[in-house]
Amino acid sequence: MHTTVIDPAIRARYRALKGGQEYAFTTVDPCSTAHLVVDMQNGFMEEGMPLEVPVARSIVPHINAVSRAVRSHGGTNVYFRFTTRSSRDWSVYFEQFQAAEFGDGEVTTFQPGSHGHALHRGLDVTAEDTVMDKTRFSPFTPSSSDALQVLRERGIDTVLVSGTLTDCCSAATARDAQQLGFRVILISDANAALSDAEHNAAVNNVAAYFGDIRTTEQVVALVEEAPERAAPTAVTV
């Protein structure tokens, strides 16, 4: 698991903007909260895979803890699967990384229905949860997925972001979510990158401009300590 370090200058700056506080979002309503689990697929997690992120295996228990808390308190878990059907679907991306083995390997690995595309077996996914394919780093990029519509239909106002890679799909998801009007909490010890440096670069960027950074323990406590939503008042006509 990564050692998360927030630069003191960045922390001082965002604390000043948050009225001297570490966190902007000190309470959540679980029923309007979604846990977005980003790309925890075999293609990123299994040993020997072309796009293996070794640290991703270590965050599975943390992701599961958040998912269980959210699920048991009426919230929404959404598990995203990175999907590449053809290099022609995102030609500029594959043009940018011209090594043939990279492009061919990614398209093969993340084909729908393939072993690499599947969610990792260690994840605690139940029939109550939503599994959704996305074709870009962020599920909120136009045409990437129906995530925005799904979350709005469910009345979601807060998203908890976990998954891999911290500095790619997780951070892209967090940044887009904030710009679309969601309260964003990135879970520092439930995200994984290829190095501490890349993980911390993304965490610091999100902390500076896009959302709160919290640990799994803190997020679970936020969900579990949330006041019960009041039952609707009966109206007599």
Backbone as numpy.savetxt, mean C-alpha at the origin, in Angstrom:
# Nx Ny Nz CAx CAy CAz Cx Cy Cz
13.82 -6.89 7.87 12.97 -5.70 7.87 13.85 -4.45 7.87
13.38 -3.40 7.25 14.18 -2.18 7.15 14.23 -1.43 8.49
15.33 -0.72 8.68 15.42 0.26 9.76 14.99 1.60 9.18
13.85 2.08 9.62 13.31 3.33 9.07 13.89 4.52 9.82
14.42 5.46 9.05 15.03 6.67 9.62 14.46 7.89 8.89
13.82 8.76 9.63 13.32 10.01 9.05 14.33 11.12 9.35
14.75 11.82 8.32 15.73 12.89 8.47 15.21 13.95 9.44
16.04 14.38 10.41 15.58 15.36 11.41 15.06 16.66 10.79
15.66 17.10 9.71 15.19 18.34 9.08 13.81 18.16 8.47
13.58 17.02 7.87 12.26 16.74 7.30 11.23 16.61 8.42
11.60 15.92 9.47 10.67 15.76 10.60 10.32 17.12 11.21
11.31 17.98 11.41 11.06 19.30 11.99 10.13 20.11 11.10
10.32 19.99 9.78 9.51 20.76 8.85 8.06 20.30 8.87
7.85 18.97 8.79 6.44 18.55 8.75 5.76 18.69 10.10
6.51 18.60 11.18 5.90 18.85 12.49 5.43 20.29 12.59
6.22 21.21 12.08 5.81 22.62 12.11 4.52 22.82 11.30
4.43 22.14 10.17 3.24 22.26 9.34 2.02 21.58 9.97
2.27 20.62 10.87 1.19 19.91 11.55 0.91 20.47 12.95
1.30 21.72 13.14 1.02 22.37 14.41 1.86 21.84 15.56
3.06 21.36 15.25 3.96 20.86 16.27 3.76 19.40 16.60
2.84 18.74 15.90 2.54 17.33 16.16 3.25 16.42 15.17
3.46 15.18 15.57 4.07 14.19 14.69 3.09 13.69 13.63
1.80 13.64 14.01 0.82 13.03 13.12 -0.35 13.98 12.85
-0.78 13.99 11.61 -1.97 14.76 11.26 -3.24 13.98 11.58
-3.16 12.65 11.47 -4.35 11.81 11.60 -4.22 10.98 12.87
-4.89 11.42 13.92 -4.74 10.79 15.23 -5.87 9.83 15.56
-6.90 9.81 14.73 -7.99 8.85 14.89 -8.41 8.36 13.50
-8.98 7.17 13.47 -9.55 6.66 12.22 -10.91 6.05 12.53
-11.77 6.06 11.53 -13.03 5.33 11.59 -12.80 4.05 10.78
-12.71 2.89 11.42 -12.39 1.67 10.68 -13.33 1.42 9.51
-14.60 1.79 9.66 -15.57 1.52 8.59 -15.32 2.35 7.34
-14.58 3.44 7.48 -14.24 4.25 6.31 -12.73 4.22 6.04
-12.11 3.12 6.46 -10.67 2.93 6.28 -10.41 1.73 5.38
-9.46 1.88 4.47 -9.05 0.78 3.60 -7.56 0.52 3.77
-7.22 -0.74 3.94 -5.83 -1.17 3.96 -5.46 -1.60 2.55
-4.58 -0.86 1.90 -4.15 -1.14 0.54 -2.85 -1.92 0.57
-2.90 -3.18 0.21 -1.74 -4.07 0.23 -1.21 -4.16 -1.20
-0.01 -3.66 -1.40 0.50 -3.43 -2.74 1.48 -4.53 -3.18
1.10 -5.31 -4.17 2.01 -6.17 -4.94 2.75 -7.23 -4.13
2.11 -7.78 -3.14 2.75 -8.84 -2.35 2.52 -10.18 -3.07
3.19 -10.31 -4.21 3.01 -11.43 -5.13 4.24 -12.32 -5.16
4.05 -13.54 -5.62 5.17 -14.46 -5.71 6.32 -13.90 -6.53
5.99 -13.16 -7.58 7.02 -12.62 -8.46 7.96 -11.65 -7.78
7.52 -11.03 -6.69 8.38 -10.15 -5.91 8.94 -10.82 -4.66
8.35 -11.93 -4.25 8.65 -12.44 -2.91 9.40 -13.77 -2.87
9.29 -14.57 -3.89 9.94 -15.87 -3.83 11.41 -15.78 -4.21
12.22 -16.60 -3.56 13.65 -16.63 -3.86 13.88 -17.02 -5.31
14.80 -16.29 -5.95 15.17 -16.61 -7.31 14.33 -15.97 -8.39
13.23 -15.31 -8.01 12.41 -14.63 -9.00 13.18 -13.42 -9.56
12.98 -13.08 -10.85 13.75 -11.99 -11.45 13.59 -10.65 -10.72
12.43 -10.41 -10.14 12.19 -9.15 -9.44 12.06 -9.37 -7.93
12.79 -10.31 -7.40 12.71 -10.65 -5.97 13.08 -9.45 -5.09
12.26 -9.23 -4.06 12.53 -8.23 -3.03 12.63 -9.00 -1.71
13.82 -9.42 -1.31 13.95 -10.32 -0.16 13.30 -9.82 1.12
13.39 -8.52 1.38 12.82 -7.99 2.62 11.31 -8.14 2.66
10.68 -8.26 1.49 9.22 -8.37 1.45 8.72 -9.58 2.23
9.51 -10.63 2.29 9.07 -11.82 3.04 8.95 -11.53 4.54
9.76 -10.62 5.02 9.78 -10.35 6.46 8.62 -9.49 6.93
7.93 -8.83 6.01 6.84 -7.92 6.43 5.48 -8.59 6.41
5.41 -9.84 5.97 4.12 -10.53 5.88 3.37 -10.55 7.21
4.01 -10.90 8.35 3.26 -10.88 9.62 2.70 -9.51 9.96
3.39 -8.46 9.62 2.90 -7.11 9.91 1.69 -6.77 9.04
1.78 -7.11 7.77 0.63 -6.88 6.88 -0.58 -7.66 7.37
-0.36 -8.91 7.76 -1.48 -9.73 8.24 -2.10 -9.16 9.50
-1.28 -8.60 10.39 -1.80 -8.01 11.62 -2.72 -6.83 11.32
-2.30 -5.99 10.37 -3.13 -4.85 9.99 -4.40 -5.32 9.31
-4.29 -6.28 8.41 -5.47 -6.79 7.71 -6.49 -7.36 8.68
-6.03 -8.11 9.66 -6.96 -8.70 10.63 -7.66 -7.63 11.45
-6.91 -6.61 11.87 -7.52 -5.54 12.66 -8.55 -4.78 11.83
-8.20 -4.43 10.60 -9.12 -3.69 9.74 -10.37 -4.52 9.46
-10.17 -5.78 9.12 -11.30 -6.66 8.79 -12.24 -6.83 9.97
-11.69 -7.05 11.15 -12.51 -7.33 12.32 -13.26 -6.11 12.84
-12.88 -4.93 12.38 -13.55 -3.70 12.81 -14.34 -3.05 11.68
-14.66 -3.81 10.66 -15.56 -3.32 9.62 -14.91 -2.56 8.50
-13.57 -2.59 8.42 -12.88 -1.89 7.35 -12.71 -2.74 6.11
-11.96 -2.22 5.15 -11.78 -2.84 3.84 -10.31 -3.16 3.61
-10.02 -4.38 3.18 -8.68 -4.75 2.74 -8.71 -4.93 1.23
-7.78 -4.27 0.53 -7.67 -4.44 -0.91 -6.25 -4.91 -1.23
-6.14 -6.08 -1.84 -4.85 -6.65 -2.24 -4.66 -6.43 -3.73
-3.62 -5.67 -4.08 -3.35 -5.37 -5.48 -2.32 -6.33 -6.06
-2.52 -6.68 -7.34 -1.57 -7.51 -8.07 -1.06 -6.74 -9.28
0.26 -6.52 -9.31 0.87 -5.88 -10.47 0.71 -6.81 -11.67
0.28 -6.23 -12.80 -0.10 -7.04 -13.96 0.51 -6.46 -15.22
1.24 -7.28 -15.98 1.78 -6.85 -17.28 1.43 -7.92 -18.31
0.45 -7.63 -19.12 0.02 -8.60 -20.14 0.93 -8.57 -21.37
1.47 -7.39 -21.68 2.31 -7.24 -22.86 3.15 -5.98 -22.71
4.35 -6.00 -23.25 5.19 -4.80 -23.21 4.58 -3.66 -24.02
3.70 -3.98 -24.95 3.06 -2.93 -25.75 2.04 -2.12 -24.94
1.56 -2.68 -23.84 0.57 -1.97 -23.03 1.17 -0.78 -22.29
2.50 -0.77 -22.12 3.18 0.31 -21.42 4.54 0.48 -22.07
4.54 0.83 -23.33 5.75 0.77 -24.14 6.87 1.66 -23.62
6.52 2.85 -23.09 7.57 3.77 -22.65 8.32 3.20 -21.44
7.62 2.45 -20.59 8.27 1.82 -19.43 9.33 0.83 -19.89
8.99 -0.01 -20.85 9.93 -1.01 -21.32 11.01 -0.40 -22.21
10.70 0.73 -22.84 11.73 1.45 -23.58 12.77 2.04 -22.64
12.30 2.49 -21.47 13.21 3.09 -20.48 14.21 2.08 -19.97
13.76 0.86 -19.75 14.64 -0.20 -19.25 14.85 -1.19 -20.38
15.93 -0.98 -21.15 16.08 -1.65 -22.43 16.69 -3.05 -22.33
17.11 -3.47 -21.15 17.65 -4.82 -21.03 16.54 -5.81 -21.36
16.75 -6.59 -22.41 15.70 -7.48 -22.90 15.26 -8.47 -21.83
16.21 -8.95 -21.04 15.85 -9.95 -20.04 14.93 -9.37 -18.96
15.06 -8.07 -18.70 14.17 -7.44 -17.72 12.75 -7.39 -18.24
12.57 -6.84 -19.43 11.22 -6.72 -19.98 10.56 -8.06 -20.19
11.28 -8.99 -20.81 10.71 -10.31 -21.06 10.37 -11.01 -19.75
11.26 -10.88 -18.78 11.03 -11.54 -17.49 9.83 -10.97 -16.76
9.67 -9.64 -16.81 8.54 -9.03 -16.11 7.21 -9.40 -16.76
7.15 -9.35 -18.08 5.91 -9.69 -18.76 5.53 -11.14 -18.49
6.50 -12.03 -18.50 6.23 -13.44 -18.23 5.80 -13.65 -16.80
6.48 -13.00 -15.87 6.23 -13.22 -14.45 4.86 -12.75 -14.02
4.40 -11.62 -14.54 3.17 -11.01 -14.04 1.98 -11.13 -14.99
2.00 -12.19 -15.80 0.83 -12.52 -16.60 -0.30 -12.98 -15.69
-1.54 -12.51 -15.90 -2.66 -13.00 -15.09 -2.75 -14.52 -15.16
-2.93 -15.12 -14.00 -3.04 -16.57 -13.92 -1.72 -17.29 -13.72
-0.61 -16.58 -13.84 0.70 -17.21 -13.66 1.03 -17.32 -12.17
2.02 -18.15 -11.88 2.45 -18.32 -10.49 3.01 -17.01 -9.94
3.80 -16.31 -10.73 4.39 -15.06 -10.26 3.36 -13.99 -9.97
2.27 -14.00 -10.71 1.22 -13.00 -10.55 0.40 -13.22 -9.28
0.37 -14.43 -8.78 -0.47 -14.77 -7.62 0.03 -14.12 -6.34
-0.91 -13.85 -5.44 -0.53 -13.35 -4.11 0.23 -14.42 -3.35
1.16 -13.97 -2.53 1.98 -14.90 -1.75 1.12 -15.69 -0.77
1.43 -16.96 -0.64 0.60 -17.85 0.19 0.59 -17.47 1.66
1.57 -16.71 2.12 1.62 -16.34 3.53 0.66 -15.24 3.93
0.04 -14.60 2.96 -0.87 -13.50 3.26 -2.20 -14.04 3.78
-2.74 -13.32 4.75 -4.03 -13.68 5.35 -5.14 -13.00 4.55
-5.51 -13.62 3.43 -6.56 -13.09 2.56 -7.81 -13.94 2.72
-8.95 -13.30 2.96 -10.20 -14.03 3.14 -11.21 -13.61 2.08
-12.35 -14.30 2.09 -13.41 -13.99 1.12 -13.98 -12.59 1.32
-13.78 -12.00 2.50 -14.27 -10.65 2.76 -13.43 -9.59 2.07
-12.21 -9.94 1.69 -11.28 -8.97 1.13 -11.46 -8.84 -0.38
-10.91 -7.75 -0.91 -10.96 -7.49 -2.35 -9.58 -7.71 -2.94
-9.52 -8.45 -4.04 -8.28 -8.64 -4.79 -8.46 -7.97 -6.14
-7.50 -7.12 -6.51 -7.68 -6.29 -7.69 -6.36 -6.21 -8.48
-6.43 -6.40 -9.78 -5.26 -6.23 -10.63 -5.07 -4.75 -10.95
-3.80 -4.37 -11.14 -3.49 -3.01 -11.58 -2.38 -3.11 -12.63
-2.37 -2.20 -13.58 -1.43 -2.28 -14.68 -0.36 -1.18 -14.65
-0.36 -0.37 -13.59 0.67 0.64 -13.39 1.14 0.56 -11.95
2.15 1.35 -11.61 2.65 1.32 -10.23 1.55 1.67 -9.25
0.81 2.72 -9.54 -0.29 3.15 -8.68 -1.61 2.61 -9.21
-2.47 2.10 -8.35 -3.79 1.66 -8.80 -4.69 2.82 -9.20
-4.27 4.06 -8.84 -5.09 5.24 -9.11 -4.74 5.92 -10.44
-3.70 5.44 -11.12 -3.41 5.96 -12.45 -4.58 5.62 -13.37
-5.02 6.56 -14.20 -6.15 6.26 -15.09 -5.93 4.97 -15.88
-6.93 4.12 -15.87 -6.98 2.81 -16.54 -6.17 1.73 -15.85
-5.48 2.06 -14.75 -4.70 1.04 -14.04 -5.59 0.04 -13.32
-6.65 0.53 -12.66 -7.58 -0.33 -11.93 -8.84 0.47 -11.62
-9.80 -0.19 -10.99 -11.04 0.48 -10.57 -10.98 0.88 -9.09
-9.79 1.01 -8.55 -9.64 1.25 -7.12 -10.35 2.51 -6.65
-10.21 3.60 -7.38 -10.82 4.85 -6.95 -12.33 4.71 -6.85
-12.94 4.13 -7.84 -14.39 3.93 -7.83 -14.81 3.04 -6.67
-14.08 1.95 -6.45 -14.42 1.02 -5.37 -14.34 1.70 -4.01
-13.27 2.44 -3.77 -13.11 3.09 -2.48 -14.16 4.16 -2.25
-14.47 4.92 -3.29 -15.49 5.96 -3.12 -16.87 5.36 -2.90
-17.16 4.27 -3.57 -18.46 3.62 -3.37 -18.60 3.09 -1.95
-17.50 2.75 -1.32 -17.53 2.20 0.04 -17.39 3.29 1.10
-17.31 4.53 0.69 -17.22 5.63 1.64 -15.88 5.72 2.35
-14.82 5.28 1.70 -13.48 5.30 2.30 -12.92 6.72 2.30
-12.37 7.14 3.45 -11.69 8.44 3.49 -10.24 8.33 3.96
-9.84 7.16 4.45 -8.49 6.95 4.98 -7.91 5.68 4.37
-6.64 5.74 3.93 -5.98 4.54 3.41 -4.71 4.27 4.19
-4.50 3.01 4.50 -3.29 2.50 5.13 -2.52 1.76 4.05
-1.27 2.13 3.80 -0.54 1.59 2.66 0.59 0.67 3.15
0.58 -0.57 2.64 1.65 -1.52 2.91 2.04 -2.21 1.62
3.17 -2.92 1.61 3.52 -3.72 0.44 4.92 -3.47 -0.07
5.09 -3.67 -1.37 6.40 -3.55 -2.01 6.23 -3.04 -3.44
7.19 -2.32 -3.92 8.35 -1.77 -3.28 7.99 -0.44 -2.67
8.59 -0.15 -1.52 8.29 1.11 -0.83 8.46 2.30 -1.75
9.58 2.30 -2.50 9.95 3.46 -3.30 9.35 3.45 -4.69
8.54 2.45 -5.00 7.92 2.39 -6.31 6.41 2.36 -6.16
5.82 1.17 -6.13 4.36 1.08 -6.16 3.70 1.56 -4.86
4.33 1.30 -3.72 3.73 1.76 -2.46 3.71 3.28 -2.39
4.85 3.90 -2.68 4.91 5.37 -2.61 4.03 6.01 -3.67
3.99 5.43 -4.87 3.13 5.97 -5.92 1.66 5.91 -5.50
1.29 4.82 -4.86 -0.08 4.66 -4.37 -0.40 5.71 -3.30
0.53 5.89 -2.35 0.32 6.85 -1.27 0.21 8.27 -1.79
1.08 8.64 -2.71 1.06 10.01 -3.24 -0.23 10.28 -4.01
-0.61 9.34 -4.86 -1.84 9.53 -5.63 -3.07 9.58 -4.72
-3.09 8.72 -3.71 -4.24 8.70 -2.80 -4.42 10.05 -2.12
-3.33 10.64 -1.66 -3.43 11.94 -0.99 -3.95 13.00 -1.94
-3.48 12.97 -3.19 -3.90 13.98 -4.15 -5.36 13.80 -4.59
-5.88 12.59 -4.37 -7.28 12.32 -4.69 -8.21 12.55 -3.49
-7.64 13.00 -2.37 -8.47 13.39 -1.24 -8.55 12.39 -0.10
-7.71 11.36 -0.10 -7.71 10.40 0.99 -6.68 10.79 2.05
-6.99 10.51 3.30 -6.02 10.63 4.39 -5.08 9.43 4.27
-3.78 9.66 4.26 -2.81 8.60 3.96 -1.94 8.30 5.18
-1.84 7.01 5.51 -0.89 6.55 6.52 -0.06 5.44 5.88
1.22 5.68 5.71 2.16 4.67 5.20 2.73 3.91 6.38
2.66 2.59 6.34 3.11 1.77 7.47 4.57 1.40 7.26
5.45 1.98 8.05 6.89 1.91 7.79 7.44 0.49 7.83
7.00 -0.31 8.80 7.55 -1.66 8.93 6.68 -2.71 8.24
5.76 -2.26 7.37 4.97 -3.17 6.55 5.17 -2.84 5.07
6.31 -2.22 4.78 6.71 -1.94 3.41 8.15 -2.39 3.20
8.46 -2.78 1.97 9.79 -3.33 1.69 10.32 -2.80 0.37
11.63 -2.54 0.34 12.33 -2.13 -0.88 13.58 -3.00 -1.04
14.41 -2.67 -1.99 15.62 -3.45 -2.23 16.78 -3.04 -1.33
16.63 -1.91 -0.65 17.67 -1.46 0.28 17.08 -0.50 1.29
17.77 -0.33 2.41 17.34 0.65 3.40 17.31 2.05 2.79
18.30 2.33 1.94 18.38 3.68 1.35 17.15 3.99 0.52
16.75 3.05 -0.32 15.58 3.28 -1.18 14.29 3.34 -0.36
14.19 2.47 0.64 13.02 2.49 1.53 12.91 3.84 2.22
14.01 4.31 2.78 13.97 5.55 3.55 13.79 6.78 2.67
14.30 6.75 1.45 14.05 7.87 0.54 12.55 8.03 0.31
11.86 6.91 0.11 10.41 6.97 -0.13 9.66 7.38 1.12
10.02 6.81 2.25 9.35 7.14 3.51 9.49 8.63 3.81
10.68 9.17 3.60 10.90 10.59 3.88 10.10 11.47 2.93
9.99 11.07 1.68 9.21 11.85 0.72 7.73 11.85 1.09
7.19 10.69 1.45 5.79 10.63 1.86 5.58 11.44 3.14
6.50 11.32 4.09 6.38 12.05 5.35 6.38 13.56 5.12
7.18 14.02 4.18 7.33 15.45 3.96 6.08 16.08 3.37
5.38 15.33 2.49 4.33 15.98 1.71 3.00 15.24 1.62
2.97 13.95 1.91 1.81 13.17 1.50 1.05 12.44 2.60
1.62 12.25 3.77 0.87 11.52 4.78 1.68 11.26 6.03
1.06 10.57 6.95 1.71 10.18 8.20 2.47 8.87 8.01
3.53 8.72 8.79 4.29 7.47 8.81 4.10 6.84 10.18
3.59 5.62 10.19 3.36 4.92 11.45 3.83 3.48 11.35
4.02 2.85 12.51 4.40 1.44 12.56 3.14 0.58 12.57
3.35 -0.71 12.35 2.23 -1.66 12.42 1.55 -1.60 13.78
2.33 -1.59 14.83 1.75 -1.55 16.17 0.87 -0.32 16.36
1.33 0.82 15.89 0.55 2.04 16.03 -0.74 1.99 15.20
-0.65 1.46 14.00 -1.82 1.39 13.14 -2.87 0.44 13.71
-2.43 -0.71 14.18 -3.37 -1.65 14.78 -4.06 -1.01 15.99
-3.30 -0.28 16.79 -3.89 0.40 17.95 -4.90 1.45 17.51
-4.59 2.21 16.46 -5.53 3.21 15.95 -6.86 2.56 15.57
-6.78 1.43 14.89 -7.99 0.75 14.45 -8.75 0.16 15.63
-8.03 -0.51 16.51 -8.69 -1.21 17.60 -9.22 -0.27 18.68
-8.63 0.90 18.82 -9.06 1.84 19.84 -10.08 2.85 19.31
-10.44 2.74 18.05 -11.41 3.68 17.48 -12.76 3.50 18.16
-13.45 4.60 18.45 -14.77 4.49 19.07 -15.73 3.78 18.13
-16.63 3.01 18.72 -17.64 2.33 17.93 -18.52 3.35 17.20
-18.80 3.07 15.95 -19.68 3.96 15.20 -21.09 3.87 15.77
-21.67 5.02 16.03 -23.01 5.03 16.63 -24.03 4.44 15.68
-24.97 3.69 16.26 -26.05 3.11 15.45 -26.97 4.22 14.96
-27.50 4.09 13.74 -28.40 5.14 13.22 -29.62 5.32 14.11
-30.02 6.55 14.27 -31.20 6.84 15.07 -32.47 6.51 14.29
-33.36 5.78 14.93 -34.60 5.39 14.26 -35.46 6.64 14.04
-36.09 6.71 12.88 -36.95 7.84 12.56 -38.38 7.32 12.39
-39.31 7.91 13.13 -40.71 7.55 13.01 -41.41 8.50 12.07
-42.04 7.95 11.08 -42.74 8.80 10.10 -44.23 8.77 10.37
